[in-house]
Amino acid sequence: MGHRIYDERKDRLQRMMAAKGQEGVTDENKDDYLRNVRDKMERSRHNSKQNKGSTMRILVIFALLMLIAYIFLSQ
């Protein structure tokens, strides 16, 4: 069972490297390559979380301003 998952990951890695034109990546470089890919994914995930937070903050501020404007205009 575990060997099949490992083989699938290895095949996927080889396809990814071939698609990126990195067929010459050796076994020693694969760990570095995988670490770089994983780090990039982690950074993009972290950045998207930060972007969602700032978007929500902007929406909340906008909603509060609209509420204040509605209160002043309704008087």
Backbone as a ProteinNet text record, in pm:
[ID]
protein_1_A
[PRIMARY]
MGHRIYDERKDRLQRMMAAKGQEGVTDENKDDYLRNVRDKMERSRHNSKQNKGSTMRILVIFALLMLIAYIFLSQ
[TERTIARY]
83.1	0	87	181.3	267.6	357	398.8	485.2	410.5	281.1	203.7	190.8	164.7	153	285.9	397.1	528.6	555.2	522	544.3	460	335.2	250.4	308.5	357.2	417.5	543.7	623.2	746.4	713.7	612.4	572	520.9	441	387.8	500.6	599.2	714.5	790.4	811	882.9	805.1	672.3	591.7	599.3	595.1	604.8	738.7	845.8	978.1	992.7	936.1	943.8	864.3	750.5	668.7	740.8	821.1	893.6	1028.5	1058.8	1185.6	1302	1279.2	1385.6	1408.9	1423.2	1445.1	1579.7	1674.1	1808.2	1822.8	1714.3	1722.9	1764.8	1870.3	1922.4	1853.2	1883.2	1824.2	1863.3	1986.6	2031.3	1952.6	1916	1844.7	1694.6	1641.6	1497.6	1447.7	1525.7	1484.1	1478.2	1581.2	1580.6	1465.2	1441.6	1332.9	1199.3	1178.4	1052.5	1037.9	1146.9	1141.3	1104.5	1162.5	1130	984.1	933.3	793.3	702.7	735.2	654.3	657.9	775.9	787.1	705.1	709	629.7	481.2	437.6	296	257.3	344.1	316.8	306.4	399.7	396.8	270.8	232.7	113.4	-11	-14.8	-129.5	-134.7	-18	-13.2	-55.4	-8.5	-44.6	-193.4	-253.7	-396.5	-476.8	-429.7	-498	-488.2	-371.9	-356	-445.9	-455.4	-539.4	-685.3	-731.2	-869.5	-895.8	-799.5	-815.7	-826.2	-742.2	-747.1	-874.2	-921.9	-1046	-1162.5	-1167.3	-1274	-1267.6	-1148.5	-1132.7	-1188.2	-1157.4	-1207.6	-1359.8	-1417.2	-1562.5	-1628.8	-1571.1	-1628	-1622.3	-1511.1	-1498.7	-1600.3	-1614.8	-1711.6	-1853.8	-1887.1	-2021.1	-2045.1	-1946.1	-1962	-1980.6	-1904.6	-1921.2	-2060.5	-2109.9	-2244.6	-2349.1	-2330	-2422.4	-2421.6	-2302.2	-2292.3	-2359.1	-2334.6	-2396	-2548.2	-2598.6	-2743.8	-2804.1	-2734.2	-2786.1	-2790.9	-2686.5	-2684.8	-2787.6	-2805.4	-2898.4	-3044	-3069.5	-3207.9	-3260.7	-3175.6	-3222.4	-3281
-119.7	0	125.3	131.5	248.7	265	151.4	159.1	219	186.1	238.9	390.8	439.6	584.3	651	590.2	646.6	649.8	541.4	536	640.3	659.8	761.2	900	926.5	1057.8	1076.8	970.4	978.2	1004.4	932.6	954.7	1097.2	1146.1	1282	1383.9	1360.5	1449.7	1450.3	1331.8	1325	1394.9	1380.4	1450.9	1601.8	1645.1	1789.2	1843.5	1770.6	1818.1	1816.4	1716	1709.9	1824.1	1855.6	1965.4	2098.5	2110.1	2234.4	2234.7	2130	2124.8	2093.7	2019.2	1988	1837.4	1777.1	1632.8	1595.6	1689.3	1660.4	1667.6	1676.9	1685.6	1549.9	1551.1	1425.6	1393.7	1275.1	1234.9	1329.9	1381.7	1473.9	1604.1	1646.8	1773.3	1760.5	1639.1	1622.4	1672	1645.2	1690.3	1842.3	1907.7	2054	2106.2	2041.1	2084.2	2070.4	1956	1934.8	2034.1	2062	2157.2	2296.2	2335.3	2465.7	2472.8	2365	2363.8	2374.1	2297.8	2299.1	2437.5	2501	2634.7	2736	2726.4	2818.5	2800.8	2674.8	2649.1	2705.2	2688.2	2738	2890.6	2956.5	3103.1	3152.5	3088	3134	3111.1	3000.2	2974.5	3081	3115.3	3217	3352.7	3386.5	3514.8	3522.4	3413.4	3417.2	3434.4	3375.7	3395.8	3542.1	3602.8	3743.3	3830.2	3797.8	3876.8	3867.2	3749	3733.2	3817.9	3822.5	3901.2	4049.2	4099.4	4242.6	4277.2	4186.5	4211.1	4219.3	4128.8	4131.8	4259.9	4302.7	4425.8	4544.2	4551.3	4660.8	4657	4536.9	4525.2	4567.7	4531.5	4570.2	4720.9	4782.8	4928.7	4996.7	4945.4	5002.9	4990.4	4875.5	4855.8	4952.1	4972.3	5065.9	5209	5248.1	5382.5	5400.3	5297.2	5305.3	5316.9	5244.5	5251.9	5390.9	5447.4	5584	5684.1	5670.4	5761.4	5747.1	5627	5604.1	5668.4	5656.5	5716.7	5868.3	5929.8	6075.5	6123.4	6051.3	6095.7	6072.1	5977.6	5949.3	6048.5	6129.3	6226.2	6351.1
0	0	0	94.6	103.7	-18.4	-76	-194	-311.7	-324.8	-437.2	-426.5	-303.4	-283.6	-315	-267.9	-295.4	-445.4	-515.2	-659	-731.1	-686.3	-749.8	-729.8	-609	-583	-665	-675.2	-753.2	-900.5	-953.2	-1092	-1111.8	-1016.9	-1028.6	-1025.5	-937	-929.5	-1061.7	-1119.3	-1246.6	-1357.2	-1358	-1459	-1439.7	-1311.7	-1285.2	-1333.3	-1302.5	-1341.6	-1493.3	-1557.4	-1703.5	-1764.6	-1705.1	-1757	-1740.3	-1635.7	-1613.4	-1682.8	-1757.1	-1828.3	-1737.9	-1632.5	-1538	-1533.9	-1649.6	-1654	-1593.7	-1593.6	-1545.3	-1394.8	-1322.2	-1176.7	-1121.8	-1042.3	-988.1	-856	-803.7	-676.3	-563.8	-568.3	-463.5	-469.5	-589.8	-605.3	-581	-585.7	-571.7	-436.6	-330.9	-197.9	-192.3	-247.9	-251.1	-334.9	-448.8	-536.7	-465.4	-400.6	-328.3	-213.7	-142.5	-32.7	-84.5	-198.7	-256.6	-298	-360.4	-402.1	-280.2	-176.4	-54.6	10.7	14.8	72.7	-6	-139.3	-221.8	-195.9	-183.7	-156.7	-20.8	79.9	214.5	213	142.1	136.1	66.5	-43.8	-114.6	-30.1	44.3	132.4	241.1	298.3	403.4	347.9	228.2	168	139.2	93.4	63.6	192.1	302.1	430.3	472	452.9	488.3	401.5	272.4	183.4	223.1	263.8	307.6	430.6	522.9	644.5	614.6	525.6	495.1	418.5	333.7	261.5	359.3	455.3	554.8	636.7	671.4	748.7	670.3	542.2	457.9	450.1	434.3	426.8	556.6	671.1	800.2	817.6	782.3	793.3	702.3	580.2	486.3	541.5	599	655.1	771.6	855.9	967.3	917.5	815.4	759.4	699.5	630.8	574.1	685.7	795.1	908.3	969.7	987.1	1042.9	949.2	818.3	721.4	724.1	736.4	741	865.3	979.7	1103.6	1090.3	1037.4	1023	922.2	812.4	709.2	748.7	837.6	874.8	977.8	1035.9	1136.5	1073.4
[MASK]
+++++++++++++++++++++++++++++++++++++++++++++++++++++++++++++++++++++++++++

